[in-house]
Amino acid sequence: MLIDTLKARLVEQFPDCDIEASAEGNHCHVRIVGDVFSGLRPVKRQQMVYAALNEWIADGSVHAVHMSLQTTAEAQG
């Protein structure tokens, strides 16, 4: 899995967000900050990211995703 490809997908799905992504093998670390998460519970936020990465999770390219998902206010706070 090329991290640039993964990050490009996340930017496409979360265009108004600040996104950081890294990977070690097929384990990814993702930090997304944006108001798209306002009013959403942590599980719903995670489901949004999983939906964006689903094809790579399904084929095994991505095995685990460690996420930090915050609104702008939460990140400043």
PDB file with SEQRES, HELIX, SHEET and CRYST1 records, atoms N, CA, C and O in Angstrom:
SEQRES   1 A   77  MET LEU ILE ASP THR LEU LYS ALA ARG LEU VAL GLU GLN          
SEQRES   2 A   77  PHE PRO ASP CYS ASP ILE GLU ALA SER ALA GLU GLY ASN          
SEQRES   3 A   77  HIS CYS HIS VAL ARG ILE VAL GLY ASP VAL PHE SER GLY          
SEQRES   4 A   77  LEU ARG PRO VAL LYS ARG GLN GLN MET VAL TYR ALA ALA          
SEQRES   5 A   77  LEU ASN GLU TRP ILE ALA ASP GLY SER VAL HIS ALA VAL          
SEQRES   6 A   77  HIS MET SER LEU GLN THR THR ALA GLU ALA GLN GLY              
HELIX    1 AA1 ILE A    3  GLN A   13  1                                  11    
HELIX    2 AA2 ASP A   35  PHE A   37  5                                   3    
HELIX    3 AA3 PRO A   42  ALA A   58  1                                  17    
HELIX    4 AA4 THR A   72  GLN A   76  1                                   5    
SHEET    1 AA1 3 ASP A  18  GLU A  24  0                                        
SHEET    2 AA1 3 HIS A  27  VAL A  33 -1                                        
SHEET    3 AA1 3 ALA A  64  GLN A  70  1                                        
CRYST1    1.000    1.000    1.000  90.00  90.00  90.00 P 1           1          
ATOM      1  N   MET A   1       0.861  -1.198   0.000  1.00  0.00           N  
ATOM      2  CA  MET A   1       0.000   0.000   0.000  1.00  0.00           C  
ATOM      3  C   MET A   1       0.884   1.230   0.000  1.00  0.00           C  
ATOM      4  O   MET A   1       1.699   1.421   0.903  1.00  0.00           O  
ATOM      5  N   LEU A   2       0.725   2.038  -0.985  1.00  0.00           N  
ATOM      6  CA  LEU A   2       1.453   3.297  -1.029  1.00  0.00           C  
ATOM      7  C   LEU A   2       0.700   4.338  -0.212  1.00  0.00           C  
ATOM      8  O   LEU A   2      -0.484   4.587  -0.439  1.00  0.00           O  
ATOM      9  N   ILE A   3       1.402   4.937   0.737  1.00  0.00           N  
ATOM     10  CA  ILE A   3       0.754   5.891   1.636  1.00  0.00           C  
ATOM     11  C   ILE A   3       0.210   7.089   0.858  1.00  0.00           C  
ATOM     12  O   ILE A   3      -0.802   7.667   1.255  1.00  0.00           O  
ATOM     13  N   ASP A   4       0.858   7.471  -0.235  1.00  0.00           N  
ATOM     14  CA  ASP A   4       0.362   8.600  -1.042  1.00  0.00           C  
ATOM     15  C   ASP A   4      -1.005   8.290  -1.637  1.00  0.00           C  
ATOM     16  O   ASP A   4      -1.860   9.171  -1.724  1.00  0.00           O  
ATOM     17  N   THR A   5      -1.213   7.052  -2.042  1.00  0.00           N  
ATOM     18  CA  THR A   5      -2.498   6.633  -2.598  1.00  0.00           C  
ATOM     19  C   THR A   5      -3.574   6.659  -1.525  1.00  0.00           C  
ATOM     20  O   THR A   5      -4.688   7.127  -1.759  1.00  0.00           O  
ATOM     21  N   LEU A   6      -3.232   6.153  -0.346  1.00  0.00           N  
ATOM     22  CA  LEU A   6      -4.175   6.154   0.773  1.00  0.00           C  
ATOM     23  C   LEU A   6      -4.543   7.583   1.155  1.00  0.00           C  
ATOM     24  O   LEU A   6      -5.717   7.902   1.341  1.00  0.00           O  
ATOM     25  N   LYS A   7      -3.535   8.436   1.269  1.00  0.00           N  
ATOM     26  CA  LYS A   7      -3.805   9.827   1.660  1.00  0.00           C  
ATOM     27  C   LYS A   7      -4.643  10.530   0.598  1.00  0.00           C  
ATOM     28  O   LYS A   7      -5.531  11.316   0.929  1.00  0.00           O  
ATOM     29  N   ALA A   8      -4.368  10.253  -0.675  1.00  0.00           N  
ATOM     30  CA  ALA A   8      -5.162  10.871  -1.750  1.00  0.00           C  
ATOM     31  C   ALA A   8      -6.631  10.472  -1.638  1.00  0.00           C  
ATOM     32  O   ALA A   8      -7.518  11.300  -1.844  1.00  0.00           O  
ATOM     33  N   ARG A   9      -6.888   9.215  -1.315  1.00  0.00           N  
ATOM     34  CA  ARG A   9      -8.273   8.755  -1.136  1.00  0.00           C  
ATOM     35  C   ARG A   9      -8.932   9.493   0.026  1.00  0.00           C  
ATOM     36  O   ARG A   9     -10.087   9.908  -0.074  1.00  0.00           O  
ATOM     37  N   LEU A  10      -8.204   9.657   1.120  1.00  0.00           N  
ATOM     38  CA  LEU A  10      -8.764  10.348   2.286  1.00  0.00           C  
ATOM     39  C   LEU A  10      -9.029  11.815   1.974  1.00  0.00           C  
ATOM     40  O   LEU A  10     -10.047  12.360   2.401  1.00  0.00           O  
ATOM     41  N   VAL A  11      -8.128  12.463   1.234  1.00  0.00           N  
ATOM     42  CA  VAL A  11      -8.338  13.865   0.841  1.00  0.00           C  
ATOM     43  C   VAL A  11      -9.572  13.980  -0.046  1.00  0.00           C  
ATOM     44  O   VAL A  11     -10.336  14.940   0.063  1.00  0.00           O  
ATOM     45  N   GLU A  12      -9.760  13.008  -0.914  1.00  0.00           N  
ATOM     46  CA  GLU A  12     -10.934  12.984  -1.791  1.00  0.00           C  
ATOM     47  C   GLU A  12     -12.229  12.852  -0.979  1.00  0.00           C  
ATOM     48  O   GLU A  12     -13.220  13.521  -1.270  1.00  0.00           O  
ATOM     49  N   GLN A  13     -12.211  11.994   0.029  1.00  0.00           N  
ATOM     50  CA  GLN A  13     -13.404  11.737   0.845  1.00  0.00           C  
ATOM     51  C   GLN A  13     -13.648  12.799   1.913  1.00  0.00           C  
ATOM     52  O   GLN A  13     -14.789  13.035   2.310  1.00  0.00           O  
ATOM     53  N   PHE A  14     -12.577  13.438   2.375  1.00  0.00           N  
ATOM     54  CA  PHE A  14     -12.667  14.444   3.439  1.00  0.00           C  
ATOM     55  C   PHE A  14     -11.959  15.718   2.980  1.00  0.00           C  
ATOM     56  O   PHE A  14     -10.922  16.083   3.534  1.00  0.00           O  
ATOM     57  N   PRO A  15     -12.519  16.402   1.961  1.00  0.00           N  
ATOM     58  CA  PRO A  15     -11.807  17.505   1.304  1.00  0.00           C  
ATOM     59  C   PRO A  15     -11.527  18.726   2.175  1.00  0.00           C  
ATOM     60  O   PRO A  15     -10.549  19.429   1.922  1.00  0.00           O  
ATOM     61  N   ASP A  16     -12.321  19.000   3.161  1.00  0.00           N  
ATOM     62  CA  ASP A  16     -12.130  20.200   3.976  1.00  0.00           C  
ATOM     63  C   ASP A  16     -11.436  19.895   5.293  1.00  0.00           C  
ATOM     64  O   ASP A  16     -11.566  20.652   6.255  1.00  0.00           O  
ATOM     65  N   CYS A  17     -10.704  18.799   5.343  1.00  0.00           N  
ATOM     66  CA  CYS A  17     -10.080  18.355   6.593  1.00  0.00           C  
ATOM     67  C   CYS A  17      -8.560  18.420   6.505  1.00  0.00           C  
ATOM     68  O   CYS A  17      -7.973  18.382   5.424  1.00  0.00           O  
ATOM     69  N   ASP A  18      -7.948  18.519   7.680  1.00  0.00           N  
ATOM     70  CA  ASP A  18      -6.502  18.401   7.809  1.00  0.00           C  
ATOM     71  C   ASP A  18      -6.208  16.914   7.987  1.00  0.00           C  
ATOM     72  O   ASP A  18      -6.724  16.289   8.913  1.00  0.00           O  
ATOM     73  N   ILE A  19      -5.387  16.345   7.115  1.00  0.00           N  
ATOM     74  CA  ILE A  19      -5.173  14.894   7.114  1.00  0.00           C  
ATOM     75  C   ILE A  19      -3.690  14.576   7.197  1.00  0.00           C  
ATOM     76  O   ILE A  19      -2.874  15.131   6.462  1.00  0.00           O  
ATOM     77  N   GLU A  20      -3.360  13.673   8.105  1.00  0.00           N  
ATOM     78  CA  GLU A  20      -2.016  13.114   8.197  1.00  0.00           C  
ATOM     79  C   GLU A  20      -2.164  11.601   8.117  1.00  0.00           C  
ATOM     80  O   GLU A  20      -3.082  11.031   8.708  1.00  0.00           O  
ATOM     81  N   ALA A  21      -1.269  10.956   7.392  1.00  0.00           N  
ATOM     82  CA  ALA A  21      -1.334   9.502   7.273  1.00  0.00           C  
ATOM     83  C   ALA A  21       0.079   8.945   7.181  1.00  0.00           C  
ATOM     84  O   ALA A  21       0.967   9.540   6.570  1.00  0.00           O  
ATOM     85  N   SER A  22       0.261   7.789   7.806  1.00  0.00           N  
ATOM     86  CA  SER A  22       1.532   7.076   7.715  1.00  0.00           C  
ATOM     87  C   SER A  22       1.212   5.586   7.746  1.00  0.00           C  
ATOM     88  O   SER A  22       0.100   5.174   8.076  1.00  0.00           O  
ATOM     89  N   ALA A  23       2.214   4.795   7.394  1.00  0.00           N  
ATOM     90  CA  ALA A  23       2.003   3.348   7.379  1.00  0.00           C  
ATOM     91  C   ALA A  23       3.297   2.626   7.719  1.00  0.00           C  
ATOM     92  O   ALA A  23       4.399   3.079   7.412  1.00  0.00           O  
ATOM     93  N   GLU A  24       3.112   1.494   8.360  1.00  0.00           N  
ATOM     94  CA  GLU A  24       4.193   0.555   8.617  1.00  0.00           C  
ATOM     95  C   GLU A  24       3.680  -0.781   8.096  1.00  0.00           C  
ATOM     96  O   GLU A  24       2.866  -1.437   8.746  1.00  0.00           O  
ATOM     97  N   GLY A  25       4.155  -1.179   6.928  1.00  0.00           N  
ATOM     98  CA  GLY A  25       3.607  -2.374   6.303  1.00  0.00           C  
ATOM     99  C   GLY A  25       2.155  -2.141   5.947  1.00  0.00           C  
ATOM    100  O   GLY A  25       1.824  -1.163   5.276  1.00  0.00           O  
ATOM    101  N   ASN A  26       1.284  -3.041   6.395  1.00  0.00           N  
ATOM    102  CA  ASN A  26      -0.142  -2.870   6.102  1.00  0.00           C  
ATOM    103  C   ASN A  26      -0.923  -2.322   7.301  1.00  0.00           C  
ATOM    104  O   ASN A  26      -2.145  -2.457   7.367  1.00  0.00           O  
ATOM    105  N   HIS A  27      -0.207  -1.702   8.248  1.00  0.00           N  
ATOM    106  CA  HIS A  27      -0.820  -1.032   9.391  1.00  0.00           C  
ATOM    107  C   HIS A  27      -0.737   0.475   9.158  1.00  0.00           C  
ATOM    108  O   HIS A  27       0.354   1.024   9.005  1.00  0.00           O  
ATOM    109  N   CYS A  28      -1.873   1.131   9.133  1.00  0.00           N  
ATOM    110  CA  CYS A  28      -1.933   2.555   8.824  1.00  0.00           C  
ATOM    111  C   CYS A  28      -2.290   3.372  10.057  1.00  0.00           C  
ATOM    112  O   CYS A  28      -3.014   2.921  10.945  1.00  0.00           O  
ATOM    113  N   HIS A  29      -1.763   4.574  10.081  1.00  0.00           N  
ATOM    114  CA  HIS A  29      -2.072   5.546  11.132  1.00  0.00           C  
ATOM    115  C   HIS A  29      -2.652   6.770  10.434  1.00  0.00           C  
ATOM    116  O   HIS A  29      -2.037   7.331   9.527  1.00  0.00           O  
ATOM    117  N   VAL A  30      -3.846   7.177  10.867  1.00  0.00           N  
ATOM    118  CA  VAL A  30      -4.546   8.268  10.212  1.00  0.00           C  
ATOM    119  C   VAL A  30      -4.996   9.279  11.261  1.00  0.00           C  
ATOM    120  O   VAL A  30      -5.565   8.913  12.289  1.00  0.00           O  
ATOM    121  N   ARG A  31      -4.732  10.549  10.986  1.00  0.00           N  
ATOM    122  CA  ARG A  31      -5.245  11.633  11.827  1.00  0.00           C  
ATOM    123  C   ARG A  31      -6.004  12.565  10.901  1.00  0.00           C  
ATOM    124  O   ARG A  31      -5.449  13.097   9.939  1.00  0.00           O  
ATOM    125  N   ILE A  32      -7.283  12.754  11.204  1.00  0.00           N  
ATOM    126  CA  ILE A  32      -8.127  13.642  10.405  1.00  0.00           C  
ATOM    127  C   ILE A  32      -8.804  14.623  11.351  1.00  0.00           C  
ATOM    128  O   ILE A  32      -9.421  14.229  12.341  1.00  0.00           O  
ATOM    129  N   VAL A  33      -8.679  15.899  11.031  1.00  0.00           N  
ATOM    130  CA  VAL A  33      -9.317  16.955  11.815  1.00  0.00           C  
ATOM    131  C   VAL A  33     -10.216  17.741  10.880  1.00  0.00           C  
ATOM    132  O   VAL A  33      -9.768  18.268   9.862  1.00  0.00           O  
ATOM    133  N   GLY A  34     -11.498  17.816  11.239  1.00  0.00           N  
ATOM    134  CA  GLY A  34     -12.426  18.581  10.417  1.00  0.00           C  
ATOM    135  C   GLY A  34     -13.822  18.588  11.004  1.00  0.00           C  
ATOM    136  O   GLY A  34     -14.196  17.716  11.788  1.00  0.00           O  
ATOM    137  N   ASP A  35     -14.568  19.576  10.612  1.00  0.00           N  
ATOM    138  CA  ASP A  35     -15.920  19.726  11.138  1.00  0.00           C  
ATOM    139  C   ASP A  35     -16.899  18.713  10.570  1.00  0.00           C  
ATOM    140  O   ASP A  35     -18.054  18.671  10.993  1.00  0.00           O  
ATOM    141  N   VAL A  36     -16.459  17.895   9.621  1.00  0.00           N  
ATOM    142  CA  VAL A  36     -17.285  16.810   9.094  1.00  0.00           C  
ATOM    143  C   VAL A  36     -17.681  15.850  10.224  1.00  0.00           C  
ATOM    144  O   VAL A  36     -18.681  15.140  10.116  1.00  0.00           O  
ATOM    145  N   PHE A  37     -16.901  15.831  11.294  1.00  0.00           N  
ATOM    146  CA  PHE A  37     -17.170  14.931  12.419  1.00  0.00           C  
ATOM    147  C   PHE A  37     -18.063  15.543  13.499  1.00  0.00           C  
ATOM    148  O   PHE A  37     -18.380  14.879  14.487  1.00  0.00           O  
ATOM    149  N   SER A  38     -18.465  16.781  13.324  1.00  0.00           N  
ATOM    150  CA  SER A  38     -19.300  17.448  14.336  1.00  0.00           C  
ATOM    151  C   SER A  38     -20.588  16.683  14.588  1.00  0.00           C  
ATOM    152  O   SER A  38     -21.303  16.317  13.655  1.00  0.00           O  
ATOM    153  N   GLY A  39     -20.872  16.449  15.851  1.00  0.00           N  
ATOM    154  CA  GLY A  39     -22.103  15.781  16.251  1.00  0.00           C  
ATOM    155  C   GLY A  39     -22.095  14.272  16.071  1.00  0.00           C  
ATOM    156  O   GLY A  39     -23.102  13.617  16.340  1.00  0.00           O  
ATOM    157  N   LEU A  40     -20.990  13.710  15.626  1.00  0.00           N  
ATOM    158  CA  LEU A  40     -20.928  12.265  15.394  1.00  0.00           C  
ATOM    159  C   LEU A  40     -20.189  11.559  16.520  1.00  0.00           C  
ATOM    160  O   LEU A  40     -19.200  12.066  17.049  1.00  0.00           O  
ATOM    161  N   ARG A  41     -20.683  10.387  16.873  1.00  0.00           N  
ATOM    162  CA  ARG A  41     -20.018   9.563  17.876  1.00  0.00           C  
ATOM    163  C   ARG A  41     -18.758   8.947  17.271  1.00  0.00           C  
ATOM    164  O   ARG A  41     -18.652   8.833  16.050  1.00  0.00           O  
ATOM    165  N   PRO A  42     -17.806   8.551  18.107  1.00  0.00           N  
ATOM    166  CA  PRO A  42     -16.554   7.972  17.601  1.00  0.00           C  
ATOM    167  C   PRO A  42     -16.748   6.807  16.624  1.00  0.00           C  
ATOM    168  O   PRO A  42     -16.027   6.720  15.630  1.00  0.00           O  
ATOM    169  N   VAL A  43     -17.688   5.927  16.881  1.00  0.00           N  
ATOM    170  CA  VAL A  43     -17.897   4.779  15.991  1.00  0.00           C  
ATOM    171  C   VAL A  43     -18.339   5.240  14.600  1.00  0.00           C  
ATOM    172  O   VAL A  43     -17.875   4.690  13.602  1.00  0.00           O  
ATOM    173  N   LYS A  44     -19.207   6.218  14.514  1.00  0.00           N  
ATOM    174  CA  LYS A  44     -19.659   6.733  13.217  1.00  0.00           C  
ATOM    175  C   LYS A  44     -18.500   7.382  12.463  1.00  0.00           C  
ATOM    176  O   LYS A  44     -18.386   7.233  11.246  1.00  0.00           O  
ATOM    177  N   ARG A  45     -17.653   8.090  13.177  1.00  0.00           N  
ATOM    178  CA  ARG A  45     -16.477   8.704  12.566  1.00  0.00           C  
ATOM    179  C   ARG A  45     -15.585   7.620  11.959  1.00  0.00           C  
ATOM    180  O   ARG A  45     -15.126   7.743  10.824  1.00  0.00           O  
ATOM    181  N   GLN A  46     -15.350   6.570  12.723  1.00  0.00           N  
ATOM    182  CA  GLN A  46     -14.521   5.462  12.249  1.00  0.00           C  
ATOM    183  C   GLN A  46     -15.144   4.782  11.036  1.00  0.00           C  
ATOM    184  O   GLN A  46     -14.438   4.415  10.096  1.00  0.00           O  
ATOM    185  N   GLN A  47     -16.452   4.614  11.054  1.00  0.00           N  
ATOM    186  CA  GLN A  47     -17.136   3.978   9.930  1.00  0.00           C  
ATOM    187  C   GLN A  47     -16.939   4.781   8.647  1.00  0.00           C  
ATOM    188  O   GLN A  47     -16.830   4.204   7.565  1.00  0.00           O  
ATOM    189  N   MET A  48     -16.895   6.096   8.761  1.00  0.00           N  
ATOM    190  CA  MET A  48     -16.681   6.947   7.588  1.00  0.00           C  
ATOM    191  C   MET A  48     -15.293   6.691   6.987  1.00  0.00           C  
ATOM    192  O   MET A  48     -15.145   6.625   5.767  1.00  0.00           O  
ATOM    193  N   VAL A  49     -14.290   6.549   7.841  1.00  0.00           N  
ATOM    194  CA  VAL A  49     -12.933   6.291   7.355  1.00  0.00           C  
ATOM    195  C   VAL A  49     -12.838   4.881   6.782  1.00  0.00           C  
ATOM    196  O   VAL A  49     -12.256   4.679   5.716  1.00  0.00           O  
ATOM    197  N   TYR A  50     -13.405   3.911   7.484  1.00  0.00           N  
ATOM    198  CA  TYR A  50     -13.397   2.536   6.970  1.00  0.00           C  
ATOM    199  C   TYR A  50     -14.067   2.455   5.601  1.00  0.00           C  
ATOM    200  O   TYR A  50     -13.601   1.723   4.728  1.00  0.00           O  
ATOM    201  N   ALA A  51     -15.147   3.193   5.406  1.00  0.00           N  
ATOM    202  CA  ALA A  51     -15.838   3.177   4.109  1.00  0.00           C  
ATOM    203  C   ALA A  51     -14.920   3.682   2.998  1.00  0.00           C  
ATOM    204  O   ALA A  51     -14.948   3.163   1.882  1.00  0.00           O  
ATOM    205  N   ALA A  52     -14.109   4.689   3.302  1.00  0.00           N  
ATOM    206  CA  ALA A  52     -13.187   5.229   2.303  1.00  0.00           C  
ATOM    207  C   ALA A  52     -12.074   4.236   1.949  1.00  0.00           C  
ATOM    208  O   ALA A  52     -11.568   4.238   0.827  1.00  0.00           O  
ATOM    209  N   LEU A  53     -11.702   3.397   2.906  1.00  0.00           N  
ATOM    210  CA  LEU A  53     -10.581   2.468   2.726  1.00  0.00           C  
ATOM    211  C   LEU A  53     -11.024   1.028   2.508  1.00  0.00           C  
ATOM    212  O   LEU A  53     -10.187   0.127   2.450  1.00  0.00           O  
ATOM    213  N   ASN A  54     -12.310   0.802   2.388  1.00  0.00           N  
ATOM    214  CA  ASN A  54     -12.869  -0.548   2.375  1.00  0.00           C  
ATOM    215  C   ASN A  54     -12.252  -1.484   1.343  1.00  0.00           C  
ATOM    216  O   ASN A  54     -11.980  -2.642   1.658  1.00  0.00           O  
ATOM    217  N   GLU A  55     -12.027  -1.014   0.129  1.00  0.00           N  
ATOM    218  CA  GLU A  55     -11.493  -1.913  -0.898  1.00  0.00           C  
ATOM    219  C   GLU A  55     -10.109  -2.439  -0.515  1.00  0.00           C  
ATOM    220  O   GLU A  55      -9.781  -3.585  -0.820  1.00  0.00           O  
ATOM    221  N   TRP A  56      -9.304  -1.622   0.143  1.00  0.00           N  
ATOM    222  CA  TRP A  56      -7.962  -2.056   0.543  1.00  0.00           C  
ATOM    223  C   TRP A  56      -8.000  -2.943   1.784  1.00  0.00           C  
ATOM    224  O   TRP A  56      -7.158  -3.824   1.960  1.00  0.00           O  
ATOM    225  N   ILE A  57      -8.980  -2.699   2.632  1.00  0.00           N  
ATOM    226  CA  ILE A  57      -9.155  -3.579   3.792  1.00  0.00           C  
ATOM    227  C   ILE A  57      -9.613  -4.955   3.308  1.00  0.00           C  
ATOM    228  O   ILE A  57      -9.129  -5.982   3.784  1.00  0.00           O  
ATOM    229  N   ALA A  58     -10.542  -4.964   2.368  1.00  0.00           N  
ATOM    230  CA  ALA A  58     -11.087  -6.224   1.845  1.00  0.00           C  
ATOM    231  C   ALA A  58     -10.028  -7.072   1.147  1.00  0.00           C  
ATOM    232  O   ALA A  58     -10.043  -8.297   1.268  1.00  0.00           O  
ATOM    233  N   ASP A  59      -9.112  -6.439   0.422  1.00  0.00           N  
ATOM    234  CA  ASP A  59      -8.102  -7.231  -0.294  1.00  0.00           C  
ATOM    235  C   ASP A  59      -6.836  -7.484   0.526  1.00  0.00           C  
ATOM    236  O   ASP A  59      -5.901  -8.122   0.043  1.00  0.00           O  
ATOM    237  N   GLY A  60      -6.806  -6.988   1.758  1.00  0.00           N  
ATOM    238  CA  GLY A  60      -5.678  -7.249   2.638  1.00  0.00           C  
ATOM    239  C   GLY A  60      -4.533  -6.263   2.529  1.00  0.00           C  
ATOM    240  O   GLY A  60      -3.556  -6.370   3.271  1.00  0.00           O  
ATOM    241  N   SER A  61      -4.632  -5.303   1.619  1.00  0.00           N  
ATOM    242  CA  SER A  61      -3.578  -4.292   1.509  1.00  0.00           C  
ATOM    243  C   SER A  61      -3.444  -3.491   2.798  1.00  0.00           C  
ATOM    244  O   SER A  61      -2.348  -3.082   3.181  1.00  0.00           O  
ATOM    245  N   VAL A  62      -4.576  -3.274   3.458  1.00  0.00           N  
ATOM    246  CA  VAL A  62      -4.601  -2.608   4.763  1.00  0.00           C  
ATOM    247  C   VAL A  62      -5.158  -3.604   5.761  1.00  0.00           C  
ATOM    248  O   VAL A  62      -6.261  -4.123   5.592  1.00  0.00           O  
ATOM    249  N   HIS A  63      -4.385  -3.863   6.800  1.00  0.00           N  
ATOM    250  CA  HIS A  63      -4.817  -4.820   7.814  1.00  0.00           C  
ATOM    251  C   HIS A  63      -5.403  -4.118   9.037  1.00  0.00           C  
ATOM    252  O   HIS A  63      -6.400  -4.568   9.601  1.00  0.00           O  
ATOM    253  N   ALA A  64      -4.784  -3.026   9.436  1.00  0.00           N  
ATOM    254  CA  ALA A  64      -5.247  -2.299  10.623  1.00  0.00           C  
ATOM    255  C   ALA A  64      -5.149  -0.802  10.361  1.00  0.00           C  
ATOM    256  O   ALA A  64      -4.237  -0.335   9.679  1.00  0.00           O  
ATOM    257  N   VAL A  65      -6.099  -0.062  10.912  1.00  0.00           N  
ATOM    258  CA  VAL A  65      -6.092   1.391  10.791  1.00  0.00           C  
ATOM    259  C   VAL A  65      -6.239   1.973  12.194  1.00  0.00           C  
ATOM    260  O   VAL A  65      -7.248   1.770  12.868  1.00  0.00           O  
ATOM    261  N   HIS A  66      -5.221   2.691  12.608  1.00  0.00           N  
ATOM    262  CA  HIS A  66      -5.261   3.385  13.896  1.00  0.00           C  
ATOM    263  C   HIS A  66      -5.674   4.816  13.586  1.00  0.00           C  
ATOM    264  O   HIS A  66      -5.044   5.486  12.768  1.00  0.00           O  
ATOM    265  N   MET A  67      -6.750   5.290  14.249  1.00  0.00           N  
ATOM    266  CA  MET A  67      -7.334   6.570  13.881  1.00  0.00           C  
ATOM    267  C   MET A  67      -7.402   7.554  15.029  1.00  0.00           C  
ATOM    268  O   MET A  67      -7.671   7.192  16.175  1.00  0.00           O  
ATOM    269  N   SER A  68      -7.154   8.797  14.693  1.00  0.00           N  
ATOM    270  CA  SER A  68      -7.439   9.932  15.556  1.00  0.00           C  
ATOM    271  C   SER A  68      -8.333  10.839  14.724  1.00  0.00           C  
ATOM    272  O   SER A  68      -7.879  11.430  13.744  1.00  0.00           O  
ATOM    273  N   LEU A  69      -9.597  10.955  15.107  1.00  0.00           N  
ATOM    274  CA  LEU A  69     -10.593  11.689  14.325  1.00  0.00           C  
ATOM    275  C   LEU A  69     -11.227  12.746  15.217  1.00  0.00           C  
ATOM    276  O   LEU A  69     -11.905  12.416  16.190  1.00  0.00           O  
ATOM    277  N   GLN A  70     -11.010  14.014  14.891  1.00  0.00           N  
ATOM    278  CA  GLN A  70     -11.481  15.099  15.746  1.00  0.00           C  
ATOM    279  C   GLN A  70     -12.112  16.221  14.921  1.00  0.00           C  
ATOM    280  O   GLN A  70     -11.806  16.404  13.743  1.00  0.00           O  
ATOM    281  N   THR A  71     -12.991  16.955  15.574  1.00  0.00           N  
ATOM    282  CA  THR A  71     -13.474  18.193  14.987  1.00  0.00           C  
ATOM    283  C   THR A  71     -12.381  19.240  15.195  1.00  0.00           C  
ATOM    284  O   THR A  71     -11.440  19.027  15.960  1.00  0.00           O  
ATOM    285  N   THR A  72     -12.517  20.364  14.512  1.00  0.00           N  
ATOM    286  CA  THR A  72     -11.541  21.442  14.669  1.00  0.00           C  
ATOM    287  C   THR A  72     -11.499  21.911  16.116  1.00  0.00           C  
ATOM    288  O   THR A  72     -10.418  22.130  16.662  1.00  0.00           O  
ATOM    289  N   ALA A  73     -12.658  22.066  16.741  1.00  0.00           N  
ATOM    290  CA  ALA A  73     -12.725  22.517  18.136  1.00  0.00           C  
ATOM    291  C   ALA A  73     -12.072  21.526  19.084  1.00  0.00           C  
ATOM    292  O   ALA A  73     -11.381  21.926  20.020  1.00  0.00           O  
ATOM    293  N   GLU A  74     -12.285  20.230  18.848  1.00  0.00           N  
ATOM    294  CA  GLU A  74     -11.672  19.207  19.696  1.00  0.00           C  
ATOM    295  C   GLU A  74     -10.153  19.240  19.575  1.00  0.00           C  
ATOM    296  O   GLU A  74      -9.449  19.069  20.571  1.00  0.00           O  
ATOM    297  N   ALA A  75      -9.652  19.454  18.388  1.00  0.00           N  
ATOM    298  CA  ALA A  75      -8.218  19.474  18.161  1.00  0.00           C  
ATOM    299  C   ALA A  75      -7.557  20.697  18.800  1.00  0.00           C  
ATOM    300  O   ALA A  75      -6.397  20.641  19.207  1.00  0.00           O  
ATOM    301  N   GLN A  76      -8.293  21.784  18.884  1.00  0.00           N  
ATOM    302  CA  GLN A  76      -7.763  23.010  19.479  1.00  0.00           C  
ATOM    303  C   GLN A  76      -7.855  23.008  20.998  1.00  0.00           C  
ATOM    304  O   GLN A  76      -7.202  23.791  21.687  1.00  0.00           O  
ATOM    305  N   GLY A  77      -8.673  22.115  21.485  1.00  0.00           N  
ATOM    306  CA  GLY A  77      -9.032  22.137  22.810  1.00  0.00           C  
ATOM    307  C   GLY A  77      -8.562  21.684  23.997  1.00  0.00           C  
ATOM    308  O   GLY A  77      -9.187  21.907  25.034  1.00  0.00           O  
TER     309      GLY A  77                                                      
END                                                                             
